[in-house]
């Protein structure tokens, strides 16, 4: 009885707080809305693939792995059924602050942050917005600004076209200024799930230790005609990233060894010296995108070039270029560049919709001789391309979708300048059947 009474009071209080009375009209002061979807994916791959979360997030096929008889161990079909993309979202809004409309958004799914945490709830988006007439301030975690929410692939696959576009969500502070049909956007970002890599593996610490956050500038033009049902979007931007791969170096003066004295084995530890270092790796990235929406079809195209695309879930990264001080172990760095383009055409039917996505990524190497370790994604891959047609049927809140995704990676030998020579094509066909229920 007490629980029922408490629940009733809470419901009445929340309902009363949603609206205030002013001149006989109800005006929302505070609101909350829940949304999301339940999704189940069934997929089959024709070989072993480079993925995340038990094969769910597909990037590209694994390279050949030959046994003693010359058989490719990775040429093995596999399948899986997963519902980890099921998503929950909460939108909230409240009274104005500083003359701006206020809102917040939180979204998560059961994808986990790492494979051992699969099926656990992880944060996707969590941000606050202050909206004035022509200015918006966003603080929180959401898509990287080079992932345009006005122009991105509508694939059935959870990879959303990766590794052919910037796929990253980042904590950030973003200011957007509208000037007519143009918008200017300046963003400062950190990293959490989608991180750069370095001597200690993928980690956000390389950006944190540089103090300066990642900086991004975007310019967009958008024109919408509601009467004709058309839309045109074009945009471009530039991004700056500075990393500090190491805080110190360690130089070995003498190696560890074992010696025998009076029949007893004694271990002599290595003698080392450690030196503070602050050498940076800096890089720029550039993006371009456009979308034409007509009543029957929508056409999209985008391109990206980056000097260190690792944190974007794309090919590339950086490498140790040379040793600048042998006595102290100091080094400098060189970026491993890459570029990618993608395009998509799909129909705009409410029930039936068909489309096709295509993407191409290229490893552009370093361009100069490097002597040290690579911190990259796909150091032995020269190119990747993908073609993926899809068909989906939607009725009310239910959707069923089928997608074929053929991805080819050209594996070869990494040269001293970071290029990949003599690539051999390795392909994978993924067949994906997905069921959605939206709420």
C-alpha positions as CSV (number, residue, x, y, z in Angstrom):
1,X,0.0,0.0,0.0
2,X,2.8,2.4,0.9
3,X,4.6,1.6,-2.4
4,X,1.4,2.2,-4.4
5,X,0.7,5.5,-2.6
6,X,4.3,6.7,-3.2
7,X,4.1,5.7,-6.9
8,X,0.8,7.6,-7.3
9,X,2.2,10.7,-5.6
10,X,5.3,10.6,-7.8
11,X,3.2,10.3,-11.0
12,X,1.0,13.2,-10.0
13,X,4.0,15.4,-9.1
14,X,5.7,14.7,-12.4
15,X,2.6,15.2,-14.4
16,X,1.9,18.5,-12.6
17,X,5.5,19.7,-13.1
18,X,5.3,19.1,-16.9
19,X,3.0,22.0,-17.4
20,X,2.3,25.5,-16.0
21,X,-0.9,27.5,-16.4
22,X,-0.6,30.8,-18.2
23,X,-3.6,32.7,-19.6
24,X,-5.5,29.4,-19.9
25,X,-2.8,27.7,-22.0
26,X,-0.6,24.8,-21.0
27,X,3.0,25.4,-21.6
28,X,5.6,22.7,-21.1
29,X,8.2,23.6,-18.5
30,X,9.8,20.2,-18.2
31,X,9.5,17.1,-20.2
32,X,11.0,13.6,-20.6
33,X,10.7,11.2,-23.5
34,X,11.9,7.6,-23.8
35,X,12.8,6.0,-27.1
36,X,14.9,3.3,-28.7
37,X,14.6,0.0,-30.4
38,X,15.1,-3.7,-30.0
39,X,17.3,-5.2,-32.7
40,X,18.5,-8.7,-33.5
41,X,21.2,-9.4,-36.1
42,X,21.9,-12.8,-37.7
43,X,25.0,-12.7,-39.9
44,X,27.2,-15.2,-41.8
45,X,30.8,-14.5,-42.9
46,X,32.6,-16.4,-45.6
47,X,36.0,-16.2,-43.7
48,X,37.5,-14.9,-40.5
49,X,37.2,-11.1,-40.2
50,X,38.7,-8.1,-38.2
51,X,35.8,-7.1,-36.0
52,X,34.7,-5.9,-32.5
53,X,32.2,-7.6,-30.1
54,X,32.1,-11.1,-31.3
55,X,32.1,-10.2,-35.0
56,X,29.3,-7.7,-34.7
57,X,31.2,-4.6,-35.8
58,X,32.9,-5.6,-39.1
59,X,35.9,-3.7,-40.5
60,X,37.6,-6.0,-43.1
61,X,38.6,-9.6,-43.7
62,X,41.6,-11.2,-41.9
63,X,44.7,-11.8,-44.0
64,X,45.6,-15.3,-45.2
65,X,47.2,-17.5,-42.5
66,X,48.7,-20.5,-44.2
67,X,49.4,-23.8,-42.4
68,X,52.3,-26.2,-43.1
69,X,50.4,-27.6,-46.2
70,X,49.6,-24.1,-47.6
71,X,46.0,-24.1,-46.5
72,X,44.4,-20.8,-45.4
73,X,43.4,-21.2,-41.8
74,X,41.3,-18.0,-41.9
75,X,39.3,-19.3,-44.9
76,X,36.6,-20.6,-42.5
77,X,32.9,-19.7,-42.6
78,X,31.3,-18.5,-39.4
79,X,28.1,-17.1,-38.1
80,X,26.5,-15.4,-35.1
81,X,23.2,-14.1,-33.7
82,X,23.3,-11.0,-31.4
83,X,20.9,-8.5,-29.9
84,X,23.6,-6.2,-28.3
85,X,22.7,-3.3,-30.5
86,X,19.4,-2.9,-28.7
87,X,19.2,0.7,-27.7
88,X,17.6,3.0,-25.0
89,X,17.5,6.8,-25.2
90,X,16.1,9.6,-23.0
91,X,15.4,13.1,-24.2
92,X,14.7,15.8,-21.6
93,X,13.9,19.5,-21.8
94,X,13.3,22.3,-19.3
95,X,13.0,26.0,-18.6
96,X,15.1,28.5,-20.5
97,X,18.6,29.4,-19.2
98,X,20.4,32.6,-20.2
99,X,17.7,33.2,-22.8
100,X,18.4,29.8,-24.4
101,X,16.2,26.8,-24.8
102,X,17.6,23.9,-22.8
103,X,17.6,20.1,-23.5
104,X,19.5,17.0,-22.7
105,X,20.0,13.6,-24.3
106,X,21.3,10.3,-23.0
107,X,21.6,7.1,-25.2
108,X,23.1,3.7,-24.5
109,X,23.1,0.2,-25.8
110,X,24.2,-3.3,-24.6
111,X,27.4,-3.4,-26.8
112,X,29.9,-3.1,-24.0
113,X,33.2,-1.3,-24.2
114,X,35.4,-4.3,-24.7
115,X,34.7,-8.0,-25.8
116,X,34.7,-9.3,-22.2
117,X,32.0,-6.8,-21.3
118,X,29.7,-7.8,-24.2
119,X,26.0,-7.5,-23.3
120,X,26.7,-4.8,-20.7
121,X,25.2,-1.3,-21.0
122,X,27.5,1.3,-22.4
123,X,27.1,5.1,-23.0
124,X,26.8,6.3,-26.6
125,X,25.6,9.8,-26.2
126,X,25.2,12.1,-23.2
127,X,25.0,15.9,-23.9
128,X,23.4,19.1,-22.9
129,X,22.2,21.8,-25.4
130,X,21.6,25.5,-25.0
131,X,19.9,26.9,-28.1
132,X,19.6,30.6,-28.8
133,X,18.0,31.9,-32.0
134,X,21.1,31.3,-34.2
135,X,23.6,29.8,-31.8
136,X,23.9,26.4,-30.2
137,X,26.2,25.3,-27.3
138,X,26.6,21.5,-26.9
139,X,28.6,20.0,-24.0
140,X,28.9,16.2,-23.6
141,X,29.5,13.1,-25.6
142,X,28.2,12.6,-29.1
143,X,29.4,12.0,-32.6
144,X,32.7,13.4,-33.7
145,X,32.0,16.6,-35.8
146,X,33.5,14.9,-38.9
147,X,30.7,12.3,-38.7
148,X,27.9,14.5,-40.1
149,X,24.5,13.6,-38.8
150,X,23.1,15.2,-42.0
151,X,25.1,12.9,-44.3
152,X,26.0,9.4,-43.2
153,X,25.4,5.9,-44.6
154,X,22.1,4.2,-43.8
155,X,23.6,0.7,-43.8
156,X,21.9,-2.2,-41.9
157,X,25.3,-3.2,-40.5
158,X,26.3,-1.6,-37.2
159,X,29.6,-0.4,-38.7
160,X,27.7,2.4,-40.5
161,X,30.3,2.3,-43.3
162,X,33.5,2.0,-41.3
163,X,36.4,2.1,-42.0
164,X,35.5,4.4,-44.9
165,X,34.3,7.3,-42.8
166,X,35.1,8.9,-39.4
167,X,33.3,6.6,-36.9
168,X,33.9,8.0,-33.4
169,X,32.0,9.5,-30.5
170,X,33.8,11.9,-28.2
171,X,33.3,14.0,-25.1
172,X,33.3,17.6,-26.5
173,X,32.4,21.3,-26.2
174,X,30.9,22.5,-29.5
175,X,29.6,25.9,-30.6
176,X,27.5,26.1,-33.8
177,X,26.6,29.5,-35.3
178,X,24.0,29.8,-38.0
179,X,24.3,32.4,-40.7
180,X,21.3,32.0,-43.0
181,X,21.6,28.6,-44.6
182,X,25.2,28.3,-43.5
183,X,26.5,27.0,-40.2
184,X,29.9,27.4,-38.6
185,X,31.0,24.9,-36.0
186,X,34.0,24.9,-33.7
187,X,34.7,21.9,-31.4
188,X,37.2,20.9,-28.7
189,X,37.3,17.1,-28.1
190,X,38.8,14.5,-25.8
191,X,38.8,10.7,-26.2
192,X,37.2,7.9,-24.3
193,X,36.0,4.8,-26.3
194,X,37.5,5.7,-29.7
195,X,41.2,6.4,-28.8
196,X,44.5,6.9,-30.5
197,X,47.2,4.3,-30.0
198,X,50.8,4.3,-29.0
199,X,53.6,2.5,-27.1
200,X,51.1,1.2,-24.4
201,X,48.4,0.3,-26.9
202,X,45.1,2.2,-27.5
203,X,44.5,4.8,-24.8
204,X,43.2,8.4,-24.3
205,X,46.3,9.3,-22.3
206,X,48.3,10.3,-25.4
207,X,45.8,13.1,-26.1
208,X,45.4,14.0,-22.4
209,X,49.1,14.4,-21.9
210,X,49.3,16.8,-24.7
211,X,47.0,19.2,-22.7
212,X,45.6,20.7,-25.9
213,X,42.3,19.0,-26.9
214,X,41.6,17.8,-30.4
215,X,40.3,20.8,-32.4
216,X,37.8,20.7,-35.3
217,X,36.2,23.3,-37.5
218,X,33.3,22.6,-39.9
219,X,31.4,24.7,-42.4
220,X,28.0,23.5,-43.8
221,X,25.4,24.7,-46.2
222,X,21.9,23.2,-45.9
223,X,18.7,23.9,-47.9
224,X,15.4,22.2,-47.2
225,X,12.2,22.5,-49.2
226,X,9.4,20.8,-47.2
227,X,6.8,21.4,-50.0
228,X,8.9,19.5,-52.6
229,X,10.3,17.1,-50.1
230,X,13.9,17.9,-51.2
231,X,17.1,18.7,-49.3
232,X,20.6,19.7,-50.3
233,X,23.6,19.5,-47.9
234,X,27.2,20.2,-48.5
235,X,30.0,20.6,-45.9
236,X,33.7,20.4,-45.3
237,X,36.1,20.7,-42.3
238,X,39.5,20.5,-40.8
239,X,40.7,18.7,-37.7
240,X,43.9,19.0,-35.6
241,X,45.2,16.3,-33.3
242,X,48.3,16.4,-31.1
243,X,49.6,13.4,-29.2
244,X,52.3,12.8,-26.6
245,X,53.2,9.1,-27.1
246,X,55.8,9.0,-24.2
247,X,56.5,10.8,-21.0
248,X,59.9,9.1,-20.6
249,X,62.4,6.9,-22.4
250,X,64.4,4.1,-20.9
251,X,68.0,3.3,-22.0
252,X,69.6,0.0,-21.2
253,X,73.2,0.4,-20.1
254,X,73.8,-3.3,-19.5
255,X,71.6,-6.4,-20.1
256,X,70.4,-8.7,-17.4
257,X,72.2,-12.0,-17.1
258,X,72.6,-15.0,-14.9
259,X,75.9,-16.1,-13.4
260,X,77.0,-19.1,-11.3
261,X,79.1,-18.5,-8.1
262,X,80.0,-21.5,-6.0
263,X,77.4,-23.6,-7.7
264,X,74.6,-21.1,-7.1
265,X,72.9,-19.2,-9.9
266,X,72.7,-15.5,-9.3
267,X,70.6,-13.2,-11.4
268,X,72.0,-9.8,-12.2
269,X,69.3,-7.2,-13.2
270,X,69.7,-4.9,-16.2
271,X,71.0,-1.5,-15.5
272,X,68.8,1.2,-17.1
273,X,68.5,5.0,-17.1
274,X,65.2,6.9,-17.6
275,X,64.9,10.3,-19.2
276,X,61.9,12.7,-19.4
277,X,60.6,13.4,-22.9
278,X,57.9,15.5,-24.4
279,X,58.1,14.9,-28.1
280,X,54.7,15.3,-29.9
281,X,53.0,13.7,-32.9
282,X,50.8,16.2,-34.7
283,X,48.4,15.6,-37.5
284,X,45.7,17.2,-39.6
285,X,42.6,15.7,-41.2
286,X,40.1,17.0,-43.8
287,X,36.6,16.0,-44.7
288,X,34.0,16.8,-47.4
289,X,30.4,15.5,-47.7
290,X,27.3,16.3,-49.7
291,X,23.7,14.9,-49.9
292,X,20.9,15.4,-52.5
293,X,17.5,14.3,-51.3
294,X,14.8,14.1,-53.9
295,X,11.3,12.6,-53.4
296,X,12.1,9.2,-54.9
297,X,15.8,8.8,-54.0
298,X,18.6,10.2,-51.8
299,X,22.3,10.4,-53.0
300,X,25.2,10.8,-50.7
301,X,28.9,11.2,-51.2
302,X,31.8,11.9,-48.8
303,X,35.6,11.9,-48.6
304,X,38.3,12.1,-45.9
305,X,42.1,12.5,-45.9
306,X,44.0,12.2,-42.6
307,X,47.6,12.1,-41.4
308,X,46.6,10.0,-38.4
309,X,43.2,8.3,-38.8
310,X,43.5,5.6,-36.1
311,X,41.1,7.1,-33.6
312,X,38.5,7.6,-36.4
313,X,38.3,3.7,-36.8
314,X,40.0,4.1,-40.2
315,X,43.4,3.0,-41.7
316,X,46.5,4.9,-40.5
317,X,48.3,6.1,-37.5
318,X,51.9,7.1,-36.9
319,X,55.4,5.6,-36.5
320,X,58.7,6.2,-35.0
321,X,60.6,8.1,-37.7
322,X,64.1,8.0,-36.3
323,X,66.2,8.1,-33.1
324,X,67.3,11.7,-32.5
325,X,69.4,11.0,-29.4
326,X,70.8,7.5,-29.0
327,X,72.2,8.1,-25.5
328,X,68.8,9.1,-24.1
329,X,66.5,7.1,-26.4
330,X,64.8,10.2,-27.8
331,X,62.8,9.7,-31.1
332,X,60.6,11.7,-33.4
333,X,57.4,10.6,-35.2
334,X,56.0,10.5,-38.7
335,X,52.3,10.1,-39.6
336,X,51.0,7.2,-41.6
337,X,48.5,8.9,-43.9
338,X,45.3,7.4,-45.5
339,X,42.2,8.6,-47.4
340,X,38.8,7.2,-48.0
341,X,35.7,7.9,-50.1
342,X,32.2,6.5,-49.9
343,X,28.9,6.9,-51.7
344,X,25.3,5.7,-51.3
345,X,22.0,5.8,-53.2
346,X,18.7,4.7,-51.6
347,X,15.0,5.0,-52.3
348,X,12.8,6.9,-49.9
349,X,9.8,4.6,-49.6
350,X,8.0,4.5,-46.3
351,X,7.4,0.7,-46.4
352,X,9.9,-0.6,-48.9
353,X,13.4,0.9,-49.3
354,X,16.4,-0.4,-51.2
355,X,19.9,1.0,-51.4
356,X,23.5,0.4,-52.1
357,X,26.6,1.6,-50.3
358,X,30.2,1.6,-51.7
359,X,33.5,2.6,-50.1
360,X,37.2,2.7,-50.9
361,X,40.1,3.4,-48.5
362,X,43.8,3.7,-49.4
363,X,47.0,3.6,-47.3
364,X,49.1,6.5,-48.4
365,X,52.2,5.6,-46.3
366,X,54.6,8.0,-44.7
367,X,56.4,9.3,-47.7
368,X,59.8,9.2,-46.0
369,X,61.9,6.5,-44.5
370,X,60.9,5.4,-41.0
371,X,63.1,3.2,-38.8
372,X,60.9,2.4,-35.7
373,X,57.7,0.8,-34.6
374,X,54.3,1.5,-36.2
375,X,51.3,2.5,-34.2
376,X,48.7,2.1,-36.9
377,X,45.6,0.2,-38.0
378,X,46.3,-1.9,-41.1
379,X,50.0,-1.3,-41.5
380,X,50.1,-4.2,-44.0
381,X,47.0,-3.2,-45.9
382,X,47.3,-1.2,-49.2
383,X,43.6,-0.7,-49.8
384,X,40.1,-1.7,-48.8
385,X,36.9,-1.6,-50.8
386,X,33.3,-2.6,-50.1
387,X,30.0,-2.9,-51.9
388,X,26.8,-3.6,-49.9
389,X,23.3,-3.6,-51.4
390,X,20.3,-3.7,-49.0
391,X,16.6,-4.1,-48.9
392,X,14.3,-3.3,-46.0
393,X,10.6,-3.5,-45.2
394,X,9.0,-1.3,-42.5
395,X,5.4,-1.5,-41.1
396,X,4.3,0.5,-38.1
397,X,7.1,0.0,-35.5
398,X,8.5,-3.2,-37.0
399,X,11.3,-3.5,-39.6
400,X,13.1,-6.4,-41.3
401,X,16.2,-5.7,-43.3
402,X,18.6,-7.8,-45.5
403,X,22.1,-6.7,-46.5
404,X,24.9,-8.3,-48.4
405,X,28.3,-6.8,-47.6
406,X,31.3,-7.7,-49.7
407,X,34.6,-6.3,-48.4
408,X,38.1,-6.8,-50.0
409,X,41.4,-5.9,-48.3
410,X,44.7,-5.8,-50.2
411,X,47.4,-7.3,-47.9
412,X,51.1,-6.9,-48.8
413,X,54.5,-6.0,-47.5
414,X,55.1,-2.8,-45.6
415,X,58.0,-0.8,-47.1
416,X,60.5,1.5,-45.2
417,X,58.4,4.5,-46.3
418,X,55.1,3.0,-44.9
419,X,53.7,2.0,-48.3
420,X,52.4,-1.5,-48.9
421,X,53.8,-3.3,-51.9
422,X,52.5,-6.3,-53.9
423,X,49.0,-6.4,-52.3
424,X,47.0,-9.5,-52.6
425,X,43.2,-9.2,-52.5
426,X,41.4,-11.1,-49.7
427,X,37.6,-10.9,-49.7
428,X,34.7,-11.6,-47.3
429,X,31.0,-11.8,-48.0
430,X,28.8,-11.0,-45.0
431,X,25.1,-11.9,-45.3
432,X,23.1,-9.9,-42.6
433,X,19.4,-10.3,-41.6
434,X,18.2,-7.8,-39.0
435,X,14.9,-7.4,-37.1
436,X,13.9,-4.1,-35.5
437,X,11.2,-3.0,-33.2
438,X,11.1,0.8,-32.5
439,X,9.5,2.5,-29.5
